[in-house]
Amino acid sequence: MKISTTILGIALLLAGCHQVDKTKTGLVYKIIHGNSKVLLKQGDIIKFNIEYKMKVHGKDSILNSTFGHIPAFVKIDTASFGKHSFTEVLLQCAAGDKINFVMSIDTLKNLGMIPEYNELFKKGGTIDGRVDILKVYPNDAAVNADYQKEMDEEKNREVKDLQTYATKNNIKTIQSPNGVLVEVQKEGEGPKADSGMQVSVYYKGYMENGKEFDGNMDTSAKKPAFTFVVGKHNVIPGWDDGLRYFAKGGKGRLLVPAMLGYGPQGSPPVIPPYTNLIFDIEVSDVTTPAPQKAPAPLMPGSTKPQK
């Protein structure tokens, strides 16, 4: 398979004092071995960090990365290994190993993994990747415990970042039990928007850099209030948690950690992964929702409701 001059150049650069290899699909890679000699095998559950980046307008741009966030967890299944992917060389690795690799955009397109060339995925271009294999687990129970620990640590990092943001912007907040930072400018009157209550909210949502992504506070043409029942998981967890501090007429701000927002996935293309969110909110009403009508009973042996 012909490799672009860009890949050859990167391969030579990676080689330096080390041997660089190439898979059958043309993936250029280098394994940097750690201390373990026990190679990964079918059925192993591994924890690893991974990053993809490429040159965009002459600058490195990270497409996706778990470094500094929650690592990836996966059970090795050779039947699901991708082509022109680091998974091609996983069974040559052990816990503690690192993989540097270069993917060809042309090859990815030929394999149908990129439908068409575009401004990001250009003909002749490459994607650089790196993987750190952190740990191998004996069973699912061990994975679940570690994954929960990683999620808690991620949320703690996000809360700390939001506390710094609040201090920098002179925002006085209280912290909910789940980690939302709440600025109560006005509590409002009457029952609070607790679990099971119906709440109507006007809001503006934005990121720490000030970029607005959603809202219904347009003063020129005010949109209807957003109405939902608290605790029914119809909104992000940060709203279910933070709005409980407000009653009808309440105003304030919610600083929501990413793990109580859209988390590791984000909400493409507007909200990137691991993005903390800020909401200015005005609570226009808090009421007890009307009881739902019970379905009519069925006649014995019938699929139609009794009249």
Buried (B, 14 or more C-beta within 10 A) or exposed (E): EEBBEBBEEBBEEBEEEEEBBBBEBBBBBBBEEBEBEEEBEEEBBBBBBBBBBBBBEEEEEEBEBBEEBBBBBBEBEEEEBEBBBBBBBBBBBBBBBBBBBBBBBBBBBBBEBBEEBEEEBBEEBBBBBBBBBBBBBEEEEBBEEBBEEBBEEBBEBBBEBBBEBBEEEEBEBEBBEBBBBBBBEEBBEBEBBBEEBBBBBBBBBBBBEEEEEBBBBEEEEEEEBBBBBBBEEEBBBBBBBBBBBBBBBBBBBBBBBBBBBBBBEBBEEEBBBBBBBBBBBBBBBBBEBEEEEEEEEEEEEEEEEEE
